[in-house]
């Protein structure tokens, strides 16, 4: 999406369902459906998760590419799972076979138990140093360089990527993480830093500042009528004591800076669009914006005005919901054109 008056770009990505939440016989069909809904309603791409409990994100990305025309998989990549050469080889192979651009969502950690199971005791901030070295090797290989590198984490000698990747297919780079170490890694790599947002007033008043390319992970429930949107939101995400306990347990085994910060944030009062109940009840991992198309659109426009240009949405429950989200973004662009 592009605002021609101010040249403010907005890139919207949806999210692919996690394989551990859908029965195996239905999972592939669900992936295809969500990808097609996302493309139909104007998304640039779709996030594909990775962690110890999920199917391989590259195989899921292949399904997405084979059943859409333009949608770009945003593939989550964790250095402990795959050597940087293998990532570059996958990207080059996708480019050679499908001529489709992919994006990388680089994750440095997450659940400590997953890392411990793989014998990775690397401290939080040090993992971002590794991520920088990792990504630079990938970028150099994809740029056609013969790479010799001896760093703290990786060593390669006269390494070359074959087949080469066309320049227009080189991946967009997102760094998942909003700690100071995560933001620093994104700046050093020229990547888009993705975070779980605070209420937009925090950025407007200077309590938090956006620098460089930035994006947010956020869910949206919008309707023409404010009360209808809130009714749907509360029906979809009811408060649940078991979910609250699961959330508390998950936070104990996570070293995510923003998950902990969101967990400590109290719920907004009144009909503020910013809503944490789905996160606090372990239904999803991001805040939601809830309200009328106009109200949510205005809130999205405020985030854009404070420096956020990429939006990664929560998993859509159906095609109709993607249409409602698209209408909210239309209102956001209308606000930006004023």
C-alpha positions as CSV (number, residue, x, y, z in Angstrom):
1,X,0.0,0.0,0.0
2,X,1.3,3.5,-0.9
3,X,0.2,7.0,0.0
4,X,1.2,8.9,-3.1
5,X,0.9,12.3,-1.4
6,X,3.5,11.8,1.4
7,X,5.2,8.7,-0.1
8,X,4.4,6.9,3.2
9,X,4.6,3.2,2.4
10,X,2.7,0.6,4.4
11,X,3.5,-3.1,4.1
12,X,1.0,-5.6,5.5
13,X,1.8,-9.2,6.3
14,X,-0.6,-11.8,7.6
15,X,0.5,-14.8,9.6
16,X,0.3,-18.5,8.7
17,X,-1.4,-20.8,11.2
18,X,1.0,-22.8,13.5
19,X,1.1,-26.5,12.6
20,X,0.6,-27.6,16.3
21,X,-2.8,-25.9,16.4
22,X,-4.4,-27.6,13.3
23,X,-5.0,-31.3,12.9
24,X,-2.5,-32.8,10.3
25,X,-5.1,-33.8,7.7
26,X,-6.4,-30.2,7.6
27,X,-3.2,-28.3,8.0
28,X,-2.1,-28.0,4.3
29,X,-5.6,-26.9,3.2
30,X,-5.7,-24.3,6.0
31,X,-2.3,-22.9,4.9
32,X,-3.5,-22.6,1.4
33,X,-6.8,-20.9,2.4
34,X,-5.1,-18.4,4.7
35,X,-2.5,-17.6,2.0
36,X,-5.1,-17.0,-0.6
37,X,-7.2,-14.8,1.7
38,X,-4.1,-12.8,2.5
39,X,-3.2,-12.2,-1.1
40,X,-6.8,-11.4,-2.1
41,X,-7.0,-8.7,0.5
42,X,-3.8,-6.9,-0.3
43,X,-1.1,-8.4,1.9
44,X,2.5,-8.1,0.8
45,X,3.4,-11.4,2.5
46,X,2.8,-13.9,5.2
47,X,4.8,-14.8,8.3
48,X,5.7,-18.5,8.6
49,X,6.7,-19.4,12.2
50,X,9.5,-21.6,13.3
51,X,10.3,-23.3,16.6
52,X,11.0,-26.8,18.0
53,X,7.3,-27.8,18.0
54,X,6.4,-26.8,14.4
55,X,6.8,-28.2,10.9
56,X,9.6,-26.8,8.7
57,X,8.8,-23.2,7.6
58,X,10.6,-23.6,4.2
59,X,8.3,-26.5,3.3
60,X,5.3,-24.4,4.4
61,X,6.6,-21.5,2.3
62,X,6.8,-23.7,-0.8
63,X,3.1,-24.6,-0.4
64,X,2.3,-20.9,-0.1
65,X,4.2,-20.0,-3.2
66,X,2.7,-22.8,-5.2
67,X,-0.9,-21.7,-4.4
68,X,-0.6,-17.9,-4.7
69,X,0.6,-15.5,-7.5
70,X,2.5,-12.7,-5.6
71,X,2.4,-13.4,-1.9
72,X,5.9,-13.3,-0.3
73,X,6.6,-15.8,2.5
74,X,8.2,-14.1,5.5
75,X,10.2,-17.1,6.8
76,X,11.2,-17.2,10.4
77,X,14.9,-18.2,10.7
78,X,16.7,-19.2,13.9
79,X,20.5,-19.6,13.6
80,X,20.6,-22.7,15.9
81,X,18.5,-24.6,13.3
82,X,20.4,-23.9,10.1
83,X,23.8,-22.8,8.8
84,X,23.8,-19.4,7.0
85,X,24.9,-21.1,3.8
86,X,21.8,-23.3,3.9
87,X,19.6,-20.3,4.3
88,X,21.2,-18.6,1.3
89,X,20.9,-21.9,-0.7
90,X,17.2,-22.1,0.1
91,X,16.6,-18.5,-1.0
92,X,18.6,-19.0,-4.2
93,X,16.8,-22.2,-4.9
94,X,13.3,-20.6,-4.4
95,X,14.4,-17.8,-6.7
96,X,15.6,-20.2,-9.3
97,X,12.5,-22.4,-9.2
98,X,9.7,-19.9,-8.6
99,X,11.1,-16.4,-9.3
100,X,9.4,-15.2,-6.1
101,X,10.9,-12.9,-3.5
102,X,11.0,-14.1,0.1
103,X,11.5,-12.2,3.3
104,X,13.5,-13.4,6.4
105,X,12.2,-12.9,9.9
106,X,15.4,-13.4,11.9
107,X,14.8,-14.6,15.5
108,X,17.5,-14.8,18.1
109,X,15.7,-16.7,20.8
110,X,12.4,-17.2,22.4
111,X,11.7,-20.1,24.7
112,X,14.7,-21.0,26.8
113,X,13.7,-24.6,27.0
114,X,13.9,-24.9,23.1
115,X,17.4,-23.5,23.1
116,X,18.5,-25.7,26.0
117,X,17.2,-28.8,24.2
118,X,19.6,-27.9,21.3
119,X,22.5,-27.2,23.7
120,X,22.6,-23.5,23.0
121,X,23.5,-21.6,26.2
122,X,24.3,-18.4,24.4
123,X,23.2,-15.3,26.5
124,X,20.4,-13.1,25.2
125,X,22.5,-10.1,23.9
126,X,25.2,-12.4,22.5
127,X,22.6,-14.1,20.4
128,X,22.0,-10.9,18.6
129,X,25.8,-10.5,17.9
130,X,25.6,-14.0,16.4
131,X,22.5,-13.0,14.4
132,X,24.4,-10.1,12.8
133,X,27.3,-12.3,11.8
134,X,24.9,-14.9,10.5
135,X,22.9,-12.5,8.4
136,X,26.0,-10.7,6.9
137,X,27.2,-14.1,5.5
138,X,23.8,-14.7,4.0
139,X,23.7,-11.3,2.4
140,X,27.2,-11.5,1.0
141,X,26.5,-14.9,-0.5
142,X,23.3,-13.7,-2.1
143,X,25.1,-10.6,-3.5
144,X,27.4,-13.0,-5.5
145,X,30.5,-12.6,-3.4
146,X,33.1,-15.3,-2.8
147,X,33.0,-15.2,1.0
148,X,35.9,-15.8,3.4
149,X,35.0,-15.0,7.0
150,X,36.4,-15.9,10.3
151,X,34.3,-14.5,13.1
152,X,33.3,-15.3,16.7
153,X,30.6,-17.7,15.6
154,X,31.2,-18.7,12.0
155,X,34.1,-19.5,9.7
156,X,33.9,-20.1,6.0
157,X,36.5,-20.0,3.3
158,X,36.0,-19.0,-0.4
159,X,32.3,-19.9,-0.1
160,X,30.2,-19.1,-3.2
161,X,26.5,-19.4,-3.8
162,X,25.2,-21.4,-6.8
163,X,22.7,-20.9,-8.3
164,X,23.0,-17.1,-8.0
165,X,20.0,-15.0,-6.9
166,X,18.7,-12.2,-9.1
167,X,19.1,-8.8,-7.3
168,X,15.4,-8.1,-7.4
169,X,14.7,-11.3,-5.5
170,X,17.1,-10.6,-2.6
171,X,15.2,-11.0,0.6
172,X,13.8,-8.3,2.8
173,X,15.2,-8.6,6.3
174,X,13.2,-8.3,9.5
175,X,14.7,-8.7,12.9
176,X,12.3,-10.0,15.5
177,X,13.1,-8.5,18.9
178,X,12.6,-5.2,20.6
179,X,15.3,-5.2,23.3
180,X,18.2,-2.8,22.9
181,X,20.3,-5.6,21.5
182,X,17.6,-6.5,19.0
183,X,17.1,-2.9,17.8
184,X,20.9,-2.5,17.5
185,X,21.2,-5.6,15.4
186,X,18.4,-4.3,13.1
187,X,20.1,-0.9,12.7
188,X,23.5,-2.6,11.9
189,X,21.9,-4.8,9.3
190,X,19.7,-2.1,7.7
191,X,16.8,-4.4,8.6
192,X,13.3,-3.7,9.8
193,X,13.0,-4.1,13.5
194,X,9.7,-5.8,14.5
195,X,8.2,-5.3,18.0
196,X,5.1,-5.9,19.9
197,X,3.7,-2.4,20.2
198,X,2.9,-0.3,23.2
199,X,-0.1,2.0,23.1
200,X,0.6,4.6,20.4
201,X,0.5,7.4,23.0
202,X,3.8,6.1,24.4
203,X,5.5,6.9,21.1
204,X,3.7,10.2,20.6
205,X,4.7,11.5,24.1
206,X,8.3,10.4,23.8
207,X,8.2,7.6,26.3
208,X,9.3,5.3,23.5
209,X,10.9,6.3,20.3
210,X,11.1,4.7,16.8
211,X,14.3,4.9,14.9
212,X,15.1,3.4,11.5
213,X,12.9,1.0,9.7
214,X,10.3,-0.5,12.1
215,X,7.3,-2.7,12.2
216,X,4.8,-4.1,14.7
217,X,3.0,-7.3,15.3
218,X,-0.7,-6.6,16.0
219,X,-4.1,-8.2,15.7
220,X,-7.1,-6.2,14.4
221,X,-10.8,-6.6,14.9
222,X,-12.8,-3.9,13.1
223,X,-16.4,-3.4,12.0
224,X,-18.5,-0.5,10.8
225,X,-20.0,-0.2,14.3
226,X,-17.8,0.2,17.4
227,X,-19.9,-1.9,19.7
228,X,-20.2,-4.8,17.2
229,X,-16.4,-4.9,17.0
230,X,-16.0,-5.2,20.7
231,X,-18.8,-7.8,21.0
232,X,-17.0,-9.9,18.4
233,X,-13.6,-9.4,20.1
234,X,-14.9,-10.6,23.5
235,X,-16.7,-13.6,22.0
236,X,-13.5,-14.6,20.1
237,X,-11.2,-14.0,23.0
238,X,-13.1,-14.6,26.3
239,X,-11.2,-14.3,29.6
240,X,-10.0,-17.8,30.6
241,X,-8.3,-18.7,33.9
242,X,-6.6,-21.7,32.4
243,X,-5.2,-19.5,29.6
244,X,-4.0,-17.0,32.2
245,X,-2.1,-19.7,34.0
246,X,-0.6,-21.0,30.8
247,X,0.5,-17.5,29.9
248,X,2.2,-17.1,33.3
249,X,4.0,-20.4,32.8
250,X,5.1,-19.4,29.2
251,X,6.5,-16.2,30.4
252,X,8.7,-18.0,33.0
253,X,10.4,-20.0,30.2
254,X,10.7,-17.1,27.7
255,X,13.4,-14.5,27.7
256,X,11.5,-12.3,25.2
257,X,12.0,-8.6,26.3
258,X,8.6,-7.5,24.9
259,X,6.6,-10.5,26.0
260,X,7.6,-9.7,29.6
261,X,7.0,-6.0,29.1
262,X,3.5,-6.6,27.7
263,X,2.8,-9.1,30.6
264,X,3.5,-6.3,33.1
265,X,1.3,-3.8,31.2
266,X,-2.2,-3.2,32.7
267,X,-5.3,-3.2,30.5
268,X,-6.3,0.1,29.0
269,X,-9.5,1.6,30.4
270,X,-12.6,2.6,28.4
271,X,-13.0,1.9,24.7
272,X,-9.4,2.5,23.9
273,X,-8.6,0.4,20.8
274,X,-5.5,-1.1,22.3
275,X,-6.5,-4.5,23.9
276,X,-4.3,-7.0,25.7
277,X,-6.8,-9.6,26.8
278,X,-6.0,-12.2,24.0
279,X,-2.3,-11.9,25.0
280,X,-3.0,-12.1,28.7
281,X,-5.2,-15.2,28.3
282,X,-2.6,-17.1,26.1
283,X,-4.7,-16.9,23.0
284,X,-2.1,-15.1,20.9
285,X,1.2,-13.3,21.3
286,X,0.4,-9.8,20.3
287,X,-1.8,-6.9,21.3
288,X,-5.0,-6.2,19.4
289,X,-6.6,-3.0,18.0
290,X,-10.4,-3.2,18.3
291,X,-13.1,-0.8,17.2
292,X,-14.8,0.8,14.2
293,X,-13.0,1.0,10.9
294,X,-12.5,4.7,11.4
295,X,-11.2,4.3,15.0
296,X,-8.8,1.5,14.2
297,X,-7.8,3.2,11.0
298,X,-7.0,6.4,12.9
299,X,-4.9,4.3,15.4
300,X,-3.0,2.6,12.6
301,X,-2.3,6.0,11.0
302,X,-0.9,7.2,14.3
303,X,1.5,4.3,14.4
304,X,2.6,5.1,10.9
305,X,3.1,8.7,11.8
306,X,5.4,7.7,14.7
307,X,7.6,5.6,12.3
308,X,6.0,2.2,11.9
309,X,5.6,1.1,8.3
310,X,5.4,-2.7,8.4
311,X,2.4,-4.5,10.1
312,X,2.4,-8.2,10.8
313,X,-1.1,-9.3,11.6
314,X,-2.3,-12.2,13.7
315,X,-3.5,-15.4,12.0
316,X,-6.8,-14.6,10.2
317,X,-9.8,-16.8,11.3
318,X,-11.5,-16.5,7.9
319,X,-11.6,-14.6,4.6
320,X,-14.3,-12.2,5.8
321,X,-12.0,-11.1,8.7
322,X,-9.3,-10.2,6.2
323,X,-11.8,-8.0,4.3
324,X,-12.6,-6.1,7.6
325,X,-8.9,-5.6,8.3
326,X,-8.4,-4.3,4.7
327,X,-11.1,-1.7,5.3
328,X,-9.4,-0.5,8.5
329,X,-6.2,0.0,6.5
330,X,-8.1,1.9,3.9
331,X,-9.2,4.3,6.6
332,X,-5.6,4.5,7.9
333,X,-4.4,5.6,4.4
334,X,-7.3,8.1,4.2
335,X,-6.1,9.7,7.5
336,X,-2.5,9.9,6.2
337,X,-3.7,11.6,3.0
338,X,-5.3,14.4,5.0
